[in-house]
Amino acid sequence: MKKKLLSKTYLRDAENYKISFYIDEKNDYYLTVKKLLKVKSPFIVSTGEKLMDDGYYLVEITPKNENYNIRHYIDNNKNIVQTYIDLSYKNGLDEELKVPYYEDLYLDITITNGVVRILDEDELISAEKNGIITSDDLKIALSVKEKLLKEIDEKNNKYLNLELSEFLK
């Protein structure tokens, strides 16, 4: 599993950006906002959605007590273009750098225009077969996937429903 620091993820094509961390011990999550000031070129996925361009945002919500990290790709009109959920083994705050992180558990869920897709389930199963993760890790990932799919369908996941406008400046 890869430990992903939110100060470094998904910024390789960003030439200039501003990053803000909202780390409040009263909350049960960490929030990271990346404002893309200048990108090398727009990032457009195969389905045609532009996820990254000048003036766009990446907002990541890292729950402290859940096994996933939510990343919203938000356009310059402050509309969510896509939500990408990385299932994780563990989330936390890096003690040395004081930056949120998650340990990626291969399985992902995307939401684009109301369409929910599950990604990389084959990678998750392969990781278990090859001894990279345990069978318990696999069970956790599949259980979290089912819980999230139910919450997405019922629109009752508190992290997906967070009001983000105050953080988009």
Secondary structure as UniProt FT lines:
FT   STRAND          3..5
FT   TURN            6..10
FT   TURN            12..13
FT   STRAND          14..22
FT   TURN            25..26
FT   STRAND          29..39
FT   STRAND          43..44
FT   TURN            46..47
FT   STRAND          50..52
FT   TURN            54..55
FT   STRAND          57..63
FT   TURN            64..65
FT   STRAND          68..74
FT   TURN            76..77
FT   STRAND          80..93
FT   TURN            95..97
FT   STRAND          100..112
FT   TURN            113..114
FT   STRAND          115..119
FT   HELIX           121..129
FT   TURN            130..131
FT   HELIX           135..154
FT   TURN            158..161
FT   HELIX           165..167
//
